[in-house]
Amino acid sequence: MMYLQVAAGLVILLVCGELLVRGSVALAEQMGVSKLVIGFTVIAFGTSAPELVVCIQAAIDGVPGIAFGNVIGSNIANVLLVIGVPALIYPLVCDTRSALRDCLIMVFASILFMVLVWNGELHLWQGALLLAVLTAVIVRSYYRARKEGDEGAEEALEEYEQNMPKSIYISILFVLMGLFGLIFGSHLLVQGAEVIARVAGVSDEIIGLTLVALGTSLPELATSIIAAFRRHGDVAIGNVLGSNLFNITGIIGVTAIVEPMQAPLQILHFDLWIMLFVSLLMIPIFISKKPIGRVMGGAFCIAYVAYVMAQFYGMSGVYAAPVH
């Protein structure tokens, strides 16, 4: 039953997240908002809504391990799995300067997050600082896109325009259904994940780092696989860099403002370092401008499987709080 509850929660989150994005994009267009603004704000925030609601729900329910695990586990999965799997299909090529720049920003944000949470707690002011960093990056990217031109935001918008509601009332209905569905789905997912952790005898953060993180990373994985089939490696890589940056600044930032959290010891002493390491892996790849081929993609996938196995067979019980 608990596995069905988690599966149902994930499905509801994915479907209602899509409804929220499509409804919000349609409303923004009907209100005359420019496509560039929609691409940098509505789509960026909307596609991360499932992860955000799950983290807030977990923090409010008193299981910060699921909240931290969801974000950090998603960032690890994004690099190793969301890049690794598409690379097995077709080599990913992204030799633009913007990729290296975005990667460096992501690494900087990761280090800042580690510094802020190193004392074991994340409070309102720290969440506000992370949000300020995200806001600065978005504003800078928006003005640079206006000046130099950026097809990425408009391409993302075109995908949603194909199946958007045309009526403002239907758009509002999509938004409301999306919001209520996200709240309900996150409640199912977090409660089910707690039960699984207790039954399996592992900590909440291990479930957050694996089951919850992988589930909420499925949209990014699907997008990257489609991009690989279309030979759009830059889309797949940009998807990962943007998602990782948003996770550690926007999602953790908002969650900390809503509900300050205590970071689990395992997260501090192990998983944060793994997240930083896999992020740093991308820098020499972008500097060399070499494609991410099948060999490297396979190595990434194997590394992710090893990481998940280490959670259950190596880390379980090492830093875990007593199972209630």
N, C-alpha and C positions, 0 to 999 in steps of 0.2 A: 504493500500500500504506500509506503513512504517513497519508494522509487517512482511509482505512478504519480504521486503528489509533486515530486521534483520535476518529472517529465512534463506534467500538465502546466506547472508554473513556468517552465522554460518556453513551452509552446505559446502560452498566453502572452508572455513577455515579448517574444519575437513578433507575433502577429499584431499585438496592440502597439508595439513600438513602431511598426510599419504604418499602422493607421494614424498614429500621432504625427509622424513625419509628413505623410502625404496630406493630411488635413491641415497641418501648420504651413506647409509650403503653398498649398492652394489659397489659404487665407492671406498669406503674405503677398502673393501675386495679385489677388483680388483687391488688396489695399494699396497696390502700386509700389511695393518695395522692389528695389532693383535686384536683378538676378545675382549680382556679385555679393550683395549683402545677405541674400537668402543662402547662398552657398557657404559663406563663411560663418553664419550664425545659426539659422534655423536648421539646416541639414546637419551641421557639425554637432549641435547640441541634441537634436532629435534622435540621431542615430546612436547616441550614447545614453539615451534615457533609460533603457533597461538596466544597465550597469549602475546608473546613478540611483534609481529607485531601490534596487537590491541592496546597495550599500547603506542607504539611509534607513531602510527597514531593518537591516541587521544591526546597525548602531543603536537604533531605538529599542530593539528587542534585547539589547545587552549582549550581543555576540559579535564584538568587534573583529574577532578572528575571521569571520566570514567576510566582513567588509574589507579588511586589509587583504585577505587572501584573494578575494575576487579581483581586486585591482592589480596586485603584484603578480598573481598567477596569470591573469589575462595578458599582462605585458610580456611575461616570459613566453606564453603560448603564442602571442602575436609574432615574435621574432623567430622562434624555433619551428613553430607549426604553420602559422599563416604565411610565412615566407618559404618554409621548407617544402610543404606539400605542392604549391604551385610550381616551384622550381623543378620538381620531379616531372611535371607535365611539359614545361617549356622553360628554358633558361631565362631568368629575369634580368633584364638590362635596364639600368638606370644610371646614366653617366652625367646627369645634369648637376650643376653646382648647387641648385636648390636642395637636392637630396642630401648632400653633405651638410649644408647649412641647417636643414631641418633635423638631421641626426644629431648634430652638435647641440642644438637647442634642447632636444629630447634628453640627451645625456646630462646637460646642465640642470634641467628640471629634476631629473632622477637624483642627482647629487644633492640638490637643494632639499628635496623631500627627505632624503636620508638624514641630512643634518637636522632638519626640523623635528623629526620623529625620534632622534637618537636617544633622547632622555626617556623614551617609553610612552610619551603622551602626545596627543595632538589636540590642541585647543583652538578656540575660535580665531584668535589672531593669526595662528599659523595657517589655518584654512583660508583666511582672508588674504594672506600673503601669496599663497599658491594660486588663488583666483586672480590676484592682481597680475601675476606673471602670465597667466593664460590670457587675460584681457590685453596685456601689452603685446603679446605675440600675435593675437588675432588682429588688433588694430594696425600693427606694423605690416602684417601680411596683406591686409585689405588695401592699404594705401600703396604698397608696392605693386599689388595686382592691378590697381587702377592706373598706375603709371606705366608699368611694363607690359600689362596684359597677362591674364592667367585664364587659360581655357579649362583648367581642372574644375573650378567651382561651377562653371556653366555646364560642363559635361555631366557633372553630378546632378545638376538640376534637371537636365534634359531627360535623364533616366526616370525621374519621378513624375515629370510632366506627362509621360505617356499614359499613366493610369491615375490621374488626379481627379477629384470631384470638381465638377464645373459650377455647382450651386454653392453659394456661401453657407446655406443652411446645412447642406450635406458636409461641407468642410468642418463646420462647428461640431456636427455630430461625430465626425471622425476623431476630432481632437478630444471630445469628452469621452468617447468610447476608449480611446487610447489611454487617456489619463487614468480612468477607473480600472481599466484592464491591467495597466502596469502596477497599480497599487495592489490589486487582488493577486496578480501573478507573482509579485515579489513576496507577498505574505505566504503563499503556498510554497514557493521555492525555499525561503529561509527556514520556515518551520520544518519542511521535509528534510532539508540539509542538517538541521540540528538533530533530528531523530536518527538519521543515518550515522552521524558522528557518534551518538551515544551507543547505538547498536553495534557498530563496528569497533568501538573502543578506541577511537582516535579523536584528536582534538578538532575543534571547530575550524581552526585555520587550515588544517590539512584538507578538509572537505572544501573550504573556500578556495584554496590554491589549486585544486584539481577539478572536482566535479562542477562546482559553480563557475569557476573561471573559464573552463572549457566550454560550458554551455553558453555563457554570455559572449564568448568569442566566435561562436558559429557564424554570425552574420559577416564578420570580417573575413573568416575563412572562405565562405561562399563567394564573397565579392572578389577576393584575390584569385580563386580558382577560375572564375569567369574571366577575369582580366588576363590570366595566363593563357587560356584558350584563344583569347582575342589578340594575343601577342602584345599586351599592354603592361609590361613589367613595371613601368613607372607608376601606374595606377595601383598595382598591388603593393609596392613598397611605400608609396605615399600614404596609402590606407593604413599601413602599420605604424608609420611614424606619427601621423596625426592622431590615431587612436591612442597610442601610448602616452603621448604628451597630454592629451585630454584626460586620460585616466588618472594620472598622478597629480595633475593640477586642478582640473575642473571637478572630477568626481570626488576625490578625496577632499578637495577644498570645500565644496558645498556640504559634504557629509560632516566634516569637522565643525562647520559653522552651525549646522542643525543639532548635532550631538557630539561633543568632544569624546575622544576614544582613547583607550589604553592599548598600545601595540603589544601583541604576544611576543614572548622571548624568541620563539623560533623565527618569526618574521624578521626581528632585529638582527639576529646572529647568523642567519643562513639565507633566507629567501631574498632579502634586500640586496645582498651581495651577488646572488645569482642573477637578479634582475639587472643590476648595474653591469655585470660581466657580459651578458648577452647583448646589452645595448652598446657597450664598447666594441663588441665584435663587428658591428656594422661600419664603424669608422674606417678601418683599413680597406674594407670592401669598396666603399664609395671613393676613397682616395685613389685606389688602383684603377677604378672605373671598369673592372672586369665583371662579366656577367655571373650571376649566381646560378651555377649549373646543377645538373642532377646529382653529382657527387656531393657537393656542398649541401644541396637540399636534403639528400638522404642522411647526411651527417647531422643536420639540424633536427630531422625527425627522430633519429635514434637518440640524440641528446635529450629531446623532450620526453621520450618514453622512459629513459633512464632517470630523468628528474622526477617523473610521476611515481616510478617504482621506489625511488629513494624516499619519497614522502611516506609511503605506506610501510616499507620494509626497513628503512634506515632512520627516518626522522620520527616516526610514530613513537610517542612516549618519551623522547629525549627532552623536549622542551614543553611537552603538553601539560596543561593544568589537569588536575584530577577530573575524571569523567563523572558527570553528575547523573 
